[in-house]
Amino acid sequence: MPLPKLSRLRVPRLRVPRLPWPARLPRLRRPWWPRTRRGQRRAVQTVMLGCVLALMPVTWMHAVADSRIRTVADVPAGDVAMVFGAGLRSGRPTPYLAHRLDAAAELYSTGKVKVVLVTGDNSRVEYDEPGAMRTYLVGRGVPDDRIVSDYAGFDSWDSCVRARKIFGVERAVLVTQGFHVRRAVALCRAAGVESYGVGVTERRDATWYYGGIREVFASGKAAAEALLRPDPMFLGPTETGVTEALAAGHAR
């Protein structure tokens, strides 16, 4: 019996049922990337330029402030220590703020400074950061008449500008945590305050790492403030608190 020719064989066609729209798999798209060498070169250059621009503010802060970071023991003596606010907890200074105030009290007790300027937020009646800082310092042996309060230090730039324009501070020892001290020194020098910084050491906890990461992003804002020199949120009239506290100290 002759074999059938292959060309005459009919293979039944299998029909795959078409899935309804919600059940269809999404079409995968290629990630964007230039296909030509020229386009790829430009993309790499753009990424590198972005990295350089992002790191420029941090580099500026280190260049301005690194040589002016000291400890409580070796910082040059000056008339005024300025302590930046760092929040309250149940009306009392947070641990980070308490450590700043401890360092300022030590600066006063060792004769490195004569007056302590506490600068913080008092935008609400129930939140008095400078008042809590004053109470803490008095409890650590700093006389009340040697403490001056700035109630409108809403951020680092505002504190520096107000120290110069409102309180007439021309030179100060800035007291804050190590991750913040370079930005503080750079901003105060841009505001006209000749500054040295005391960086308070802390254990490497979650707050410390958060503060370090936050400083990287805050450096861009700091560079813009140093360049544009904006007015603080609240300026107000000049105050003689620092001058009077220094005069009272000389009179004794």
N, C-alpha and C positions, 0 to 999 in steps of 0.2 A: 504493500500500500504506500503510495507516494506521500512524503511529508508535506505539510502545508507550508506555503511560502511565508516568511516572517513579515513581509510587507502587508500581508493580508490579515495578520493577527490584530485584533482590536483590544486594547487595554482599557478597561473601564476607567473613566476620569473620576477621581475622588473630589468631592466638593466639601471644602471646609466652611462651616457656617460662619457668617460674619457676626462678630460680637457687637452688641449694642454699644453706643458711644461711651457710657460711663465705665464700661469694663475694658476699654482699649488701653493699652499701655502708652504712656506719654512718649512722644518722639524725643530721643536723646539728641541734644545739640552739642556740637563741639565747643569747648571753651574758647573764648576769644583769644587769638594770638596772631600776630601778623604772619603771613605766609612767606613773604619775601625777606631776604637777608637785610635789606635796607630798613624795612619796617621793624624787624626784630631788633636791629641795632638802635633805632630810635626809641623803641619801647624800653630797652635796657637803660639807655641814657636818661629817659624820663624817670624811671624808678630810682636810679642813682641820684639824680638831682633832687627828687623828693626826700630821700634819706638825708642828704646834705642839708637841705633847708630845715628839716625837722630837728637836726642836731645842732644847728647854729645857735639857738638860744641857750641851750645847755652849755655849749662851749664858751659862749660869752659870759655866763654866770661864773664858771670856773676861772676864766681868765681874770675877771674883775675881783673875785673874792678869795681865791685860794690862799693868797699870801697874807690875808687878814683874818684867818681863822685861828683862834687861840683857845686855851683852856682858862679856867678860873685862876690857876696859879700863875700863868705867864702872860695874861693879857695886859697891855699897857694901862696904867691908871688913867682915869678920866673923871669928869664931874658927874656924868649921868649914865645910868644903866637903863636901857629900855627893854621891857618885857612884853612880848606879843601875846595876846590872848590865845587860848587853845580850848575853850569850851568849859561849861559848867555841868556838874552832875548833882542834882538835888540841891542846887544853890551853892555848891562848893566847887573849887577847882578840880578838874579832871586830873588823873595821875600825871599826864604829860605836862599840864600847866603847873601842877605843884612842883615838879622837878625843875621847871624853869624858875619858879619863884624861889626855890631852895638855893639855886645857883646865884640868883640876884642877892639874896640875903647874905650869902657867903662873901660876895663881892663887897657888900657894904661893911660887913663885920671885919674884914681884913683891910679896910681902908682903900680899896681899889676905886670905889665910887662914893660920891657924897649924897646923891639923890637917885631915887628909883622912879622912873616914869612907867606907869602901867597903862597899856593901851589895849582897848577891847571894845566889845559891842554892848551898848546899852540902848538899843533901839526900841526895846519894850520895857514896860515898867517892871514886869516880873523877871526880867533877865538883866542882871547888873554884873557884867563880867569884871569891869575895873573895881567895883566895890568889893566883890569877893576876893579879888587879888590883893587889895589893900588890907583887908581883914587877915588874910593868910600871912602877909609879910609882917604885920604888927605882931602876930603870934610867934613869928620867928625872930623877933627882937629888933626889927627896923622901926625907928620912931615914926609916928604918924605924920609929923611935920616934915619928914624927909621923903614922903611918898606923894607923887603927883599923878592925878588920874586924867586920862584922855578917854572920854566916853563915846567918841565917834571913830575909833580905830576899827572900821568895818573889815578892812583887809590890810595886807602888808603895805601896799602902796599908799593907802590913805594914812596909815600910821606914820610912815616916813615923812610924807608931805606935811602933815599936821605937826609933827615934832619940830620941823624946821620953821614953818610959816606961822604956826599958832603959838608954840611954846618957846621959840627962839633957840632951839638946840642946834649947835653947830658941830658938836662932836659927841659920840655916844658909844657905849659898849652894848651891843645887841645880844640879848639872851633868848635862845630858842633851841629847838632840837637840831641835831646834826644834819638831818635831811633838808631842813628849811633854812639853815643859817646862811648859805651862799646866796639864796634869792633875797633874803632880808638885807644882807650887806650890799648887794648889787643895787637894789632899789633905793636904799637910803643914801648911798653915794650919788645915785642919779638925782635924788631929791635935794642934794646939797648938804647932807649930814656926813661928815668924816667919820667912818665907822670901823670898828673891829667887832668880830663876832665870836661869841662863846657858844659852841655847839654842845648841848647837853646830851650825854650818851644814854641810850636806852637799850633794853634787851630786844632781840630781833623777834618781835611778835607780829601778829597780823596787822596791828595798827602801824607798826614801823614800816612794814613792807608797803602797806597802802599809802603811807605818807611819801615814801620814796617814789612810787609810781606816779602819784599825784604831782610831785614836783616836776617830773619830766613834761607833763602837759601844761603845768602852770608857768613853766619857763617861757613859753611863747607869749603868754599874756604879759609876763614881766618885761620881756624885751620890748613889746609894743608900748607899755607904760613908760619905760625909760626913754623911748624914742619920742613919743608924742606928748609926754608930760601932761596928762589930763588932770583937771582939778578933782580933788576927792569928793565923795558923795556929799559931805558936809564940811564946810570950811569954817565959817563963823569968825568972830572977832578974836584978836590976839589975847593970850592969857599970860599972866605973870607968875604962875605957880612955880615953875622951875627956878626962875630968878629969885623969888622970895625964899624958896627952900634952901638955895645955895647961900643966900645972905644970912639966913638964920643959922646955918651951919658954921659960917665964918665968925658969927657973933659969939659963939660959945667958946 
